[in-house]
C-alpha cells in the first residue's frame, strides 16, 4: 500500500525537479501504454504456434518498438 502512495507522488514532490509539462506527461502515458502492449505481444508470441499469427505478432512488435523509439 505504501508503494501505491509513493507512485502517486508527483515530480514536484521530488527535490530538485520541476513540474512536468502536459506534453511530457502525455508522452510518458503513451510510452507506458506502448510498453504494456509490447509486453502483451511478447507474451502472446511466446505461446503462438500458428505461423501466420506469429508473423502478425512480430509485425506488431516491430511497430511498437518503432513507436517507443520515436518517443525516446
C-alpha positions as CSV (number, residue, x, y, z in Angstrom):
1,X,0.0,0.0,0.0
2,X,2.9,2.4,0.7
3,X,4.3,1.8,-2.8
4,X,0.9,2.8,-4.2
5,X,1.0,6.1,-2.3
6,X,4.6,6.6,-3.4
7,X,3.6,6.1,-7.0
8,X,1.1,8.8,-6.8
9,X,3.6,11.5,-5.8
10,X,4.3,14.0,-8.5
11,X,7.6,15.1,-9.8
12,X,7.0,18.4,-8.0
13,X,7.2,16.5,-4.7
14,X,10.8,15.4,-5.5
15,X,13.5,17.9,-4.6
16,X,15.4,19.4,-7.4
17,X,12.9,18.7,-10.1
18,X,10.2,21.0,-11.5
19,X,6.7,20.1,-12.6
20,X,6.3,18.2,-15.8
21,X,4.7,19.9,-18.8
22,X,1.4,18.5,-20.2
23,X,3.3,17.3,-23.2
24,X,5.8,15.4,-21.1
25,X,3.0,13.7,-19.1
26,X,1.3,12.7,-22.3
27,X,4.5,11.2,-23.7
28,X,5.0,9.2,-20.5
29,X,1.5,7.9,-20.6
30,X,1.8,6.9,-24.2
31,X,5.2,5.3,-23.6
32,X,3.7,3.3,-20.7
33,X,0.8,2.2,-22.8
34,X,3.1,1.1,-25.6
35,X,5.3,-0.7,-23.2
36,X,2.3,-2.6,-21.8
37,X,1.2,-3.5,-25.3
38,X,4.7,-4.7,-26.1
39,X,4.7,-6.9,-23.1
40,X,1.4,-8.4,-24.1
41,X,2.5,-9.0,-27.6
42,X,5.7,-10.7,-26.4
43,X,3.7,-12.9,-24.1
44,X,1.4,-13.9,-26.9
45,X,4.4,-14.5,-29.2
46,X,5.9,-17.0,-26.7
47,X,2.8,-19.3,-27.0
48,X,1.8,-18.7,-30.6
49,X,2.2,-21.7,-32.8
50,X,0.4,-20.6,-36.0
51,X,3.0,-19.2,-38.4
52,X,0.6,-16.5,-39.7
53,X,-0.3,-15.4,-36.1
54,X,3.4,-15.3,-35.2
55,X,4.1,-13.2,-38.3
56,X,1.3,-10.8,-37.3
57,X,2.6,-10.6,-33.7
58,X,6.2,-10.0,-34.9
59,X,4.9,-7.1,-37.1
60,X,3.0,-5.7,-34.2
61,X,6.2,-5.9,-32.0
62,X,8.3,-4.1,-34.7
63,X,5.6,-1.4,-34.9
64,X,5.6,-0.9,-31.1
65,X,9.4,-0.9,-30.9
66,X,9.4,1.9,-33.6
67,X,6.8,3.9,-31.7
68,X,8.6,3.6,-28.4
69,X,11.9,4.6,-30.1
70,X,10.2,7.7,-31.5
71,X,9.2,8.8,-28.0
72,X,12.7,8.5,-26.6
